[in-house]
Amino acid sequence: MQKSILITGCSSGIGLAAAKTLHQRGYRVLAACRKSADLEHMSELGFEPIELNLDDKDSIEHAAKKVIELTNGHLFGLFNNGGFGLYGSLESITREQMEKQFSTNFFGTHQLTCLLLPAIRAYGAGRIVQTSSIMGLISSPNRGAYAASKHALEAWSDALRGELANTDIKVSLIEPGPINTRFTENVNQTQQDNPVENTSLARRLTLMPEDVVTKLIHALESPNPKLRYSVTLLTHTVKIARRILPEKWLDKIVRRLS
């Protein structure tokens, strides 16, 4: 039986690279995007387009219903990859902006996953994979809103994995560091006169979307997928530093690198 997978945030970057690779590997790819032009492009590439705005609960309900109909209620995989970044000092961010950050990056993922869980259970041995971030491990000045949404996703995923422990559904997190996508140029900056940019070190350690897809394939196809997948040397380094350095030292290092 051909495995069906829904990928959110398919218009470019990690999502598009994942869709292309998994399609080549024989998966039935349901590609979710917001814009009509991107949906047309998904169809041209041989994917099944799903209109989805993670900031709109009605859109999520409609998308989940369509996915269930297309798969006859049997979905193998869900790759929660959609989201965006909101950068700026916390005091420059309004409540409404923070709510939108969480609505897209976290609440939408929660709603979509819960709506699709019955179809993943029906498949019998499904996979749920989330795109987190190095910002799900640490938080740095002027990236607090985005980091908070990814910290929430990390905690939520750990809870979901525990709740599904008695099933054959596996839950994994992918934690990229700097990846060469349009994410940075699409970041919402609240302080245009002082935009947040990646450091020269981060730019030197940047990898490609395909490096994330390699981890995704393992998460989907290994009989024993990892709970977390680090991508880029920077993410590996941060994980080691969190284990061995005093918190005050790590705090100072993060501030200097920011």
VEXNUVO-486535 format. One record per atom (N, C-alpha, C): x, y, z. Coordinates in pm, whole numbers, plus 50000, padded with zeros to 5 digits. Layout:
<nodes>
- X|Y|Z
...
</nodes>
This chain:
<nodes>
- 50084|49881|50000
- 50000|50000|50000
- 50088|50125|50000
- 50057|50220|49912
- 50133|50344|49906
- 50109|50425|50032
- 50215|50476|50090
- 50204|50555|50212
- 50170|50699|50179
- 50069|50752|50246
- 50030|50891|50227
- 50087|50975|50340
- 50137|51093|50305
- 50191|51185|50405
- 50146|51327|50373
- 50104|51396|50477
- 50070|51538|50464
- 50189|51619|50512
- 50233|51714|50430
- 50344|51803|50464
- 50292|51945|50463
- 50308|52015|50573
- 50267|52155|50578
- 50386|52245|50546
- 50357|52365|50497
- 50464|52458|50460
- 50542|52410|50340
- 50471|52370|50235
- 50535|52308|50119
- 50578|52405|50010
- 50551|52532|50025
- 50575|52625|49914
- 50722|52640|49880
- 50810|52621|49977
- 50953|52638|49951
- 51033|52571|50062
- 51165|52582|50054
- 51253|52539|50162
- 51242|52393|50200
- 51237|52368|50330
- 51237|52232|50382
- 51114|52155|50333
- 50998|52218|50336
- 50876|52150|50296
- 50878|52105|50151
- 50924|52193|50063
- 50929|52160|49921
- 51033|52050|49895
- 51149|52061|49959
- 51253|51959|49943
- 51203|51824|49993
- 51130|51826|50105
- 51075|51701|50159
- 50972|51641|50064
- 50885|51724|50010
- 50782|51675|49919
- 50843|51610|49795
- 50943|51675|49738
- 51006|51621|49617
- 51075|51487|49646
- 51149|51481|49755
- 51223|51359|49788
- 51129|51244|49821
- 51028|51270|49901
- 50936|51163|49939
- 50853|51114|49820
- 50817|51208|49731
- 50746|51169|49609
- 50832|51074|49526
- 50961|51105|49515
- 51055|51019|49441
- 51069|50882|49507
- 51050|50877|49638
- 51063|50751|49713
- 50932|50672|49714
- 50831|50720|49643
- 50709|50643|49628
- 50596|50681|49720
- 50614|50787|49799
- 50507|50831|49887
- 50400|50905|49807
- 50279|50899|49858
- 50172|50985|49808
- 50178|51114|49890
- 50217|51222|49826
- 50242|51347|49897
- 50122|51440|49888
- 50068|51475|50004
- 49964|51577|50014
- 50034|51704|50060
- 50042|51802|49973
- 50126|51920|49995
- 50040|52040|50034
- 50059|52088|50156
- 49977|52197|50208
- 50047|52331|50193
- 49974|52428|50139
- 50022|52566|50121
- 49906|52662|50144
- 49940|52791|50159
- 49837|52893|50176
- 49793|52955|50045
- 49888|52986|49957
- 49861|53067|49840
- 49820|52982|49721
- 49727|53037|49641
- 49675|52963|49526
- 49784|52932|49423
- 49877|53026|49403
- 49985|53002|49307
- 50072|52886|49351
- 50097|52876|49481
- 50178|52765|49533
- 50102|52633|49521
- 49972|52636|49540
- 49892|52515|49526
- 49895|52465|49382
- 49890|52557|49287
- 49900|52518|49146
- 50035|52455|49117
- 50139|52512|49178
- 50274|52458|49158
- 50284|52317|49214
- 50222|52293|49330
- 50224|52159|49389
- 50161|52058|49294
- 50051|52097|49233
- 49983|52008|49139
- 50071|51979|49017
- 50140|52081|48969
- 50229|52064|48854
- 50343|51967|48886
- 50386|51964|49012
- 50496|51877|49053
- 50451|51733|49080
- 50320|51709|49070
- 50269|51574|49090
- 50221|51545|49231
- 50214|51648|49314
- 50162|51632|49450
- 50013|51663|49451
- 49948|51628|49560
- 49807|51662|49577
- 49796|51784|49667
- 49756|51898|49611
- 49757|52023|49687
- 49646|52027|49793
- 49682|52080|49909
- 49587|52099|50019
- 49596|52245|50063
- 49487|52317|50049
- 49488|52457|50094
- 49484|52460|50246
- 49580|52532|50307
- 49589|52532|50452
- 49652|52661|50501
- 49582|52727|50591
- 49634|52843|50663
- 49635|52806|50811
- 49751|52784|50868
- 49762|52740|51007
- 49716|52845|51107
- 49694|52967|51061
- 49645|53073|51148
- 49493|53086|51143
- 49426|52992|51078
- 49282|52998|51058
- 49222|52862|51094
- 49148|52856|51204
- 49096|52727|51251
- 48998|52665|51151
- 48922|52747|51079
- 48830|52694|50979
- 48905|52631|50862
- 49014|52696|50822
- 49098|52642|50715
- 49157|52508|50757
- 49199|52497|50882
- 49256|52372|50933
- 49152|52262|50932
- 49032|52293|50976
- 48925|52193|50976
- 48895|52145|50835
- 48889|52239|50741
- 48860|52203|50602
- 48973|52117|50544
- 49098|52155|50573
- 49212|52079|50520
- 49215|51937|50577
- 49191|51925|50707
- 49192|51792|50770
- 49082|51704|50711
- 48966|51762|50689
- 48855|51687|50631
- 48891|51638|50491
- 48957|51724|50413
- 48995|51684|50277
- 49099|51573|50280
- 49195|51584|50370
- 49299|51480|50382
- 49236|51346|50417
- 49143|51347|50511
- 49077|51223|50552
- 48997|51163|50436
- 48931|51250|50359
- 48856|51201|50243
- 48948|51141|50137
- 49058|51210|50108
- 49150|51163|50005
- 49218|51032|50042
- 49241|51011|50170
- 49313|50891|50215
- 49219|50783|50267
- 49088|50806|50252
- 48990|50712|50305
- 49013|50684|50454
- 49054|50788|50524
- 49070|50777|50668
- 49191|50699|50713
- 49292|50683|50624
- 49414|50609|50660
- 49536|50692|50616
- 49595|50762|50712
- 49709|50849|50684
- 49832|50794|50755
- 49938|50771|50679
- 50062|50720|50739
- 50138|50828|50814
- 50163|50943|50746
- 50254|51040|50804
- 50202|51182|50804
- 50246|51256|50905
- 50218|51400|50915
- 50348|51470|50947
- 50391|51557|50857
- 50513|51636|50878
- 50471|51780|50904
- 50466|51816|51031
- 50429|51952|51071
- 50548|52045|51053
- 50554|52105|50937
- 50670|52186|50901
- 50637|52335|50885
- 50509|52368|50871
- 50471|52507|50845
- 50496|52598|50964
- 50527|52723|50936
- 50548|52822|51042
- 50624|52942|50991
- 50642|53041|51078
- 50718|53161|51041
- 50787|53216|51165
- 50877|53312|51143
- 50951|53372|51253
- 50908|53516|51279
- 50895|53551|51405
- 50869|53688|51448
- 50987|53732|51533
- 51064|53828|51483
- 51185|53872|51551
- 51171|54016|51600
- 51235|54043|51711
- 51234|54177|51769
- 51235|54165|51920
- 51272|54273|51988
- 51272|54269|52134
- 51131|54241|52184
- 51121|54173|52297
- 50989|54134|52348
- 50900|54255|52374
- 50959|54365|52419
- 50876|54483|52447
- 50829|54552|52321
- 50884|54514|52206
- 50837|54571|52079
- 50726|54487|52016
- 50695|54373|52077
- 50598|54279|52022
- 50465|54294|52095
- 50360|54317|52019
- 50228|54333|52079
- 50169|54196|52113
- 50067|54197|52196
- 49996|54073|52227
- 49942|54008|52100
- 49887|54089|52010
- 49830|54036|51887
- 49938|53968|51801
- 50056|54028|51795
- 50164|53968|51718
- 50209|53836|51781
- 50217|53833|51915
- 50256|53711|51984
- 50152|53602|51963
- 50025|53639|51966
- 49919|53541|51944
- 49928|53483|51803
- 49959|53566|51705
- 49971|53517|51568
- 50091|53422|51554
- 50201|53455|51625
- 50317|53366|51622
- 50280|53228|51675
- 50210|53225|51787
- 50171|53097|51845
- 50058|53031|51766
- 49970|53109|51709
- 49860|53053|51632
- 49912|52970|51515
- 50010|53024|51445
- 50065|52954|51328
- 50161|52844|51368
- 50254|52875|51458
- 50362|52780|51489
- 50322|52671|51587
- 50217|52694|51666
- 50185|52598|51771
- 50037|52556|51773
- 49946|52653|51788
- 49805|52617|51800
- 49753|52547|51675
- 49797|52595|51558
- 49756|52531|51434
- 49805|52389|51423
- 49929|52366|51465
- 49985|52232|51465
- 49907|52140|51559
- 49873|52193|51676
- 49794|52116|51772
- 49659|52076|51711
- 49588|52171|51656
- 49456|52143|51600
- 49464|52044|51486
- 49556|52067|51393
- 49567|51980|51275
- 49601|51837|51317
- 49696|51822|51407
- 49739|51689|51449
- 49624|51615|51517
- 49554|51683|51606
- 49443|51618|51676
- 49332|51574|51580
- 49306|51656|51479
- 49203|51620|51381
- 49243|51499|51296
- 49375|51485|51273
- 49422|51377|51186
- 49462|51251|51262
- 49471|51259|51393
- 49513|51141|51470
- 49425|51018|51447
- 49293|51032|51436
- 49213|50912|51408
- 49255|50842|51278
- 49288|50919|51175
- 49331|50860|51048
- 49468|50796|51061
- 49556|50856|51143
- 49689|50797|51164
- 49676|50669|51247
- 49588|50670|51345
- 49563|50548|51423
- 49508|50437|51333
- 49419|50474|51244
- 49358|50375|51155
- 49462|50310|51064
- 49565|50386|51029
- 49671|50328|50945
- 49742|50216|51018
- 49763|50236|51148
- 49819|50129|51230
- 49961|50150|51278
- 50043|50219|51202
- 50183|50240|51242
- 50233|50371|51182
- 50167|50478|51217
- 50197|50607|51155
- 50312|50681|51219
- 50347|50792|51157
- 50457|50876|51205
- 50412|51023|51207
- 50449|51092|51314
- 50426|51236|51326
- 50562|51300|51350
- 50598|51392|51264
- 50730|51457|51273
- 50709|51607|51274
- 50778|51677|51364
- 50766|51822|51375
- 50898|51889|51338
- 50889|52000|51267
- 51006|52085|51249
- 51014|52181|51367
- 51109|52156|51454
- 51134|52249|51565
- 51247|52343|51520
- 51343|52368|51607
- 51449|52462|51575
- 51554|52458|51685
- 51672|52509|51654
- 51770|52530|51760
- 51712|52624|51866
- 51615|52708|51823
- 51548|52799|51917
- 51447|52724|52005
- 51426|52596|51978
- 51347|52514|52069
- 51432|52460|52183
- 51564|52481|52173
- 51657|52436|52276
- 51708|52549|52363
- 51727|52665|52301
- 51774|52783|52372
- 51688|52902|52329
- 51707|53014|52394
- 51642|53137|52351
- 51745|53247|52352
- 51738|53335|52252
- 51836|53443|52243
- 51764|53577|52233
- 51833|53685|52269
- 51771|53817|52260
- 51713|53844|52121
- 51595|53901|52119
- 51526|53944|51998
- 51468|53830|51914
- 51481|53708|51964
- 51415|53594|51899
- 51321|53524|51998
- 51283|53593|52103
- 51207|53532|52211
- 51071|53478|52171
- 50999|53550|52086
- 50866|53505|52045
- 50874|53374|51967
- 50964|53371|51870
- 50982|53250|51790
- 51031|53135|51877
- 51129|53163|51964
- 51182|53059|52053
- 51074|53004|52144
- 50990|53091|52196
- 50883|53048|52286
- 50788|52952|52214
- 50756|52982|52088
- 50665|52894|52013
- 50729|52758|51988
- 50860|52755|51967
- 50928|52627|51944
- 50950|52551|52074
- 50975|52622|52184
- 50981|52554|52314
- 50847|52487|52344
- 50739|52555|52313
- 50606|52498|52335
- 50588|52372|52250
- 50633|52377|52125
- 50621|52262|52036
- 50700|52143|52089
- 50817|52170|52145
- 50899|52062|52201
- 50827|51995|52318
- 50775|52074|52411
- 50706|52019|52527
- 50580|51943|52485
- 50507|52000|52391
- 50384|51937|52340
- 50415|51803|52276
- 50522|51797|52198
- 50559|51673|52130
- 50599|51565|52229
- 50670|51603|52335
- 50706|51506|52438
- 50582|51448|52504
- 50483|51534|52532
- 50359|51486|52594
- 50283|51395|52498
- 50276|51434|52370
- 50205|51353|52271
- 50269|51216|52258
- 50401|51213|52256
- 50471|51085|52243
- 50437|50993|52361
- 50430|51050|52480
- 50394|50970|52597
- 50251|50919|52589
- 50161|51003|52539
- 50021|50964|52529
- 49997|50857|52423
- 50089|50849|52326
- 50077|50750|52219
- 50169|50630|52240
- 50227|50620|52359
- 50327|50517|52386
- 50272|50376|52368
- 50143|50357|52390
- 50084|50224|52378
- 50029|50197|52238
- 50065|50282|52144
- 50026|50262|52004
- 50151|50240|51920
- 50133|50220|51791
- 50247|50205|51700
- 50283|50338|51632
- 50225|50447|51681
- 50255|50579|51624
- 50380|50636|51689
- 50475|50679|51608
- 50600|50736|51657
- 50599|50887|51636
- 50651|50960|51734
- 50656|51107|51728
- 50802|51150|51738
- 50846|51231|51644
- 50984|51279|51642
- 50990|51429|51619
- 51097|51490|51669
- 51126|51631|51646
- 51253|51644|51564
- 51252|51734|51467
- 51374|51769|51394
- 51412|51911|51436
- 51538|51927|51476
- 51584|52054|51532
- 51694|52116|51445
- 51654|52188|51341
- 51755|52249|51254
- 51821|52370|51320
- 51944|52392|51282
- 52008|52520|51306
- 51988|52603|51180
- 52085|52685|51142
- 52068|52767|51021
- 52061|52682|50894
- 51954|52703|50818
- 51931|52630|50692
- 51908|52733|50582
- 51962|52704|50464
- 51954|52797|50352
- 51816|52789|50287
- 51721|52866|50343
- 51586|52873|50289
- 51543|53020|50286
- 51417|53045|50248
- 51366|53181|50247
- 51314|53222|50385
- 51332|53136|50485
- 51279|53165|50619
- 51327|53300|50670
- 51459|53323|50661
- 51516|53446|50718
- 51462|53570|50648
- 51455|53567|50515
- 51407|53685|50444
- 51257|53708|50464
- 51186|53603|50506
- 51042|53615|50530
- 51008|53643|50676
- 51110|53654|50760
- 51086|53681|50903
- 51014|53815|50919
- 50918|53821|51010
- 50852|53946|51045
- 50937|54019|51149
- 50993|54132|51110
- 51078|54210|51198
- 50997|54324|51260
- 50994|54330|51392
- 50918|54436|51457
- 50999|54565|51470
- 51129|54556|51448
- 51215|54674|51456
- 51293|54687|51326
- 51229|54746|51227
- 51287|54755|51095
- 51417|54836|51092
- 51432|54926|51187
- 51553|55007|51191
- 51670|54931|51253
- 51642|54816|51313
- 51747|54734|51374
- 51711|54587|51357
- 51708|54536|51233
- 51662|54399|51209
- 51757|54295|51268
- 51700|54183|51307
- 51778|54072|51361
- 51831|53990|51244
- 51961|53965|51246
- 52023|53889|51138
- 52109|53778|51196
- 52132|53674|51116
- 52219|53566|51159
- 52362|53616|51171
- 52433|53562|51268
- 52573|53600|51287
- 52658|53539|51175
- 52781|53587|51164
- 52872|53532|51063
- 52900|53384|51091
- 52905|53346|51219
- 52927|53206|51254
- 52811|53121|51205
- 52689|53167|51229
- 52572|53092|51182
- 52571|53079|51031
- 52609|53186|50962
- 52611|53180|50816
- 52713|53078|50766
- 52826|53067|50834
- 52929|52972|50793
- 52885|52827|50817
- 52797|52807|50913
- 52754|52672|50949
- 52619|52635|50887
- 52572|52716|50793
- 52443|52692|50729
- 52446|52570|50638
- 52341|52488|50647
- 52327|52372|50561
- 52208|52390|50467
- 52179|52289|50387
- 52073|52296|50287
- 51948|52223|50336
- 51832|52252|50279
- 51709|52182|50318
- 51720|52030|50306
- 51797|51985|50208
- 51812|51840|50189
- 51875|51772|50311
- 51953|51847|50389
- 52012|51790|50510
- 51905|51763|50615
- 51802|51843|50615
- 51688|51819|50705
- 51609|51699|50655
- 51592|51688|50524
- 51513|51580|50466
- 51576|51444|50498
- 51709|51438|50503
- 51776|51313|50540
- 51730|51265|50677
- 51718|51358|50771
- 51670|51323|50905
- 51522|51282|50900
- 51445|51351|50818
- 51304|51319|50805
- 51284|51176|50755
- 51362|51136|50657
- 51351|51000|50603
- 51376|50897|50712
- 51475|50919|50794
- 51502|50826|50904
- 51384|50822|51001
- 51330|50940|51031
- 51217|50947|51124
- 51095|50873|51069
- 51078|50873|50938
- 50963|50808|50877
- 50984|50660|50852
- 51108|50619|50825
- 51130|50484|50775
- 51204|50391|50870
- 51272|50445|50970
- 51343|50359|51064
- 51243|50289|51157
- 51266|50161|51189
- 51178|50095|51285
- 51192|50154|51425
- 51303|50220|51450
- 51327|50285|51579
- 51372|50429|51559
- 51281|50517|51521
- 51320|50656|51496
- 51365|50725|51624
- 51449|50823|51609
- 51496|50900|51724
- 51384|50992|51774
- 51395|51030|51900
- 51301|51127|51955
- 51331|51265|51900
- 51460|51294|51883
- 51505|51425|51833
- 51619|51407|51734
- 51616|51488|51630
- 51721|51487|51528
- 51784|51625|51521
- 51911|51634|51551
- 51984|51761|51538
- 52031|51777|51395
- 52021|51899|51344
- 52070|51930|51209
- 52160|52053|51221
- 52276|52047|51169
- 52383|52147|51170
- 52471|52133|51295
- 52597|52166|51276
- 52694|52160|51384
- 52654|52251|51500
- 52589|52363|51468
- 52549|52457|51572
- 52449|52393|51668
- 52355|52316|51616
- 52258|52251|51702
- 52324|52145|51789
- 52412|52065|51731
- 52485|51966|51811
- 52565|52033|51923
- 52630|52144|51889
- 52711|52215|51987
- 52627|52268|52103
- 52512|52324|52069
- 52423|52378|52173
- 52376|52267|52267
- 52345|52151|52213
- 52301|52041|52298
- 52410|51998|52395
- 52532|51992|52346
- 52644|51955|52433
- 52667|52063|52539
- 52661|52189|52496
- 52684|52300|52588
- 52579|52303|52699
- 52456|52271|52666
- 52349|52269|52768
- 52376|52165|52875
- 52441|52056|52835
- 52467|51948|52931
- 52586|51976|53021
- 52686|52046|52969
- 52812|52054|53044
- 52842|52193|53102
- 52779|52298|53052
- 52812|52433|53098
- 52713|52480|53204
- 52759|52557|53302
- 52667|52624|53395
- 52574|52716|53316
- 52452|52732|53365
- 52354|52811|53292
- 52399|52955|53269
- 52466|53014|53367
- 52512|53153|53351
- 52616|53165|53241
- 52703|53065|53228
- 52802|53068|53121
- 52735|53058|52985
- 52641|52963|52973
- 52570|52947|52846
- 52493|53073|52812
- 52434|53136|52912
- 52359|53259|52891
- 52449|53368|52832
- 52569|53382|52886
- 52663|53483|52836
- 52707|53453|52694
- 52733|53327|52666
- 52776|53288|52531
- 52667|53318|52429
- 52543|53284|52463
- 52432|53309|52371
- 52416|53459|52346
- 52428|53540|52450
- 52416|53686|52432
- 52525|53739|52341
- 52647|53691|52358
- 52757|53740|52275
- 52741|53698|52129
- 52694|53575|52110
- 52676|53527|51972
- 52557|53593|51904
- 52468|53653|51983
- 52350|53716|51926
- 52379|53857|51879
</nodes>
